[in-house]
C-alpha cells in the first residue's frame, strides 16, 4: 500500500494514553493512506486523494443528498455511516478489486480493524453496528451511503479529468453499475455531460 507516511499509531509504541487519543492516532492513518485505485491508473501521489479526504466528501454528499433528495432518510444517520464506512482501512489498507482479495477476506480484515479501533471507545459497539449496517446494506441509509461512496468516486474522477490527469472512463462505468436510485442516476448523467472531451 502506498502511503504518505507510516501509520501514526507507531508513534505511541510503548506509551499508555487515553483510548480516544489512541483511536485518533490509529484513524489518522486514513490521512496518510492514498486511494490506491487512483495511483493504479497514474494519478501521482502529489495529486492523489487520501482515504480520509474521500470519506469526508462522502459524508458531505450524504448530508446534502439526504436532506434535499431523500427526505425519508435520517440525514444524521447517513452522515454517521458515511464517516464510519472506511475506518477499517486504517489497518486493512485501501483494498481495490484489482488486489485479488475476495469480498469475504476483505470484510474480515476491515471488521477486525474496526473492532480494534472502535472497541476501546465508550460507544464503540454502537459505531461497530453502524459499520456492519453499511457493510451489509441493512438499512435505507446504509444502501444510500454505499451508492454515495461510488458517486463520490465519479465526482473525483470528473475533477481529475478536468485537471488533465487522464481518461477515467473505467471509474464512471463502476459508478454506473452501483447506482440504483433514480435521483443519483440523474446526478451521474449530469456529471457525465460535464466530462471534458
Phi, psi and omega in degrees: 000129178275129181226164175284328184201168177295157178304125182301337180301332179298336180291340180264004184312125177077004181250139178264133180211183179292145177305323179298316180293318178299315179297320178299313180296325176293312183288337178300339178299334178297335175285335182270341189269115177291152170286109191295329180298324178291318179299320182301328182261010172102005173291128184286154178305327180295332183255346188284134178287157174267167175298321180297320178296316178301311183299320178300317181287330173296319179295318177298313177303317179303315179298309184294315184289317181298318184283334184257325185252338185229071183298340178285346180278151172275101186301322179297317179294320178301312181296317180297315179296318180299320179293330183269342196298332182252011185300328181298338180290347178301327176249324184282336185087174180269086182280124180255166178301338181278357183274352178073021178260123182290161186304317182294318180294318178300313180300315181298316179298314182290323180294318177301318179297314181296319177300316181298313185285308186281336183301337182271351184268151183306322180251028184304320181296323178295316180293320178298320178297322178292322177297316177299320179301317177297310184302323183263359182057042191277357178215166177302315182297318179296317179294325176296314180297323178300320178288321179293328176303317179284319180300320179299322178298319177295318177299316179294321177300319179296318177299311180300319178298317178294335177276005177078026185263017174119174177270115185250035182306324182300329179287322177295323178297321179294319178296315181307317181292331188272338186274127179251322184290127179304325180298320180282328176296326177294321176297316180297318180299318178295320179296316178302321180293338180273350183298142179291157175079000000 
